Amino acid sequence: MIDTNRQQELNRQELTEGAAGAAAATAALPPDQPQIAGGETRNQWRDVWRQFRSHRGAMVALILFIGVLLFVLAGPLIWTLDPTYVDIRARNTGFTSVHPLGTDQLGRDMLARLMAGGRVSISVGLTAMLIAIFLGSTIGVLSGYFRRLDAPLMRVTELFLALPLLPLLLLMVTLFREPLSQSFGPAMGIFLLIVSAIGATSWMQAARIVRGDVLGLKEREFILAAKSIGTPPRRMILRHILPNVMSPIMVAATLGIATAIITESALSFLGLGFPPDFPTWGRLLYDAVDQMVLYPSRVILPGVFISLTVLCVNYIGDGLRDAMDPRIRGR
């Protein structure tokens, strides 16, 4: 009888030690690489890429967007004509071997101007997006994490949302165009003005999205545990909050590029964008609208590039949004 009780006690000790060892092994796994069948680990970004590839529209858009980037960045290395070179004798020519996409009313090569205009338009989109995402992420994190800042920052956000965007941009360009052009030159001054104006009026949606995610994260167990051990707010935001809101920030950044390109094209089309000798896709539309009936290709070509770029960026944003959704990525 005594031997039987001793044997049962030994069995219970072995079971307890085995459970403790399994718990320790599980805790040793990194939080972002959970264990799956076969002893392998799952990488978060590999799962995101796998889910993104399953979105056919996003993959087609990514391939087309890479093609547009190669056209505007690598194209001038092959087609070396100066987009600002004026050849009056070749003005208004059609599609020829010398000028595959024709020339404009001043004899400037349309293919070279499309490449140069694409570089400027995409640069404006990327720079304005960075400004908008920085402002939106900063305001969203501060508003969501610090309760005393939530109300005033959200009132400022709602104020900017209530303002009419295009008239505000027109006012900013009209007021600051000449001073910036005199300080930084016509091209750089207008570039700084346009990207600053677009970025300063496009951050509101990103701020509201980030604020909503931060409000949800504040109640999670790992945030409460970090607060309980005295983690300072700066370290809490940089170490725990920002890495967990990167997914909506990346999606908002992708969609912000399309918005910035459309806005820049609208300003250039209205004649308030870059100077005539500094081509952008919107400026090409503005220059060709007077002769749209006689030479429709001058309007169609930049319009196709604007529409294709914006459509591709929107599809890529949709694919990223689906790929970064944990409810879909884990399937």
RAKA-V191741 format. One record per run of one state. SS is the DSSP state (A for helix, B for strand, O for the rest). FROM is the first residue (numbers start at 1). TO is the last residue. If there is no record, write none. Layout:
# RAKA-V191741
SS&FROM&TO / SS&FROM&TO
This chain:
# RAKA-V191741
O&1&1 / A&2&28 / O&29&34 / B&35&35 / O&36&36 / A&37&39 / O&40&40 / B&41&41 / O&42&43 / A&44&53 / O&54&55 / A&56&73 / O&74&74 / A&75&78 / O&79&87 / A&88&90 / O&91&102 / B&103&103 / O&104&108 / B&109&109 / A&110&145 / O&146&146 / A&147&162 / O&163&164 / A&165&184 / O&185&185 / A&186&200 / O&201&203 / A&204&217 / O&218&220 / A&221&228 / O&229&232 / A&233&269 / O&270&280 / A&281&291 / O&292&296 / A&297&323 / O&324&325 / A&326&329 / O&330&331
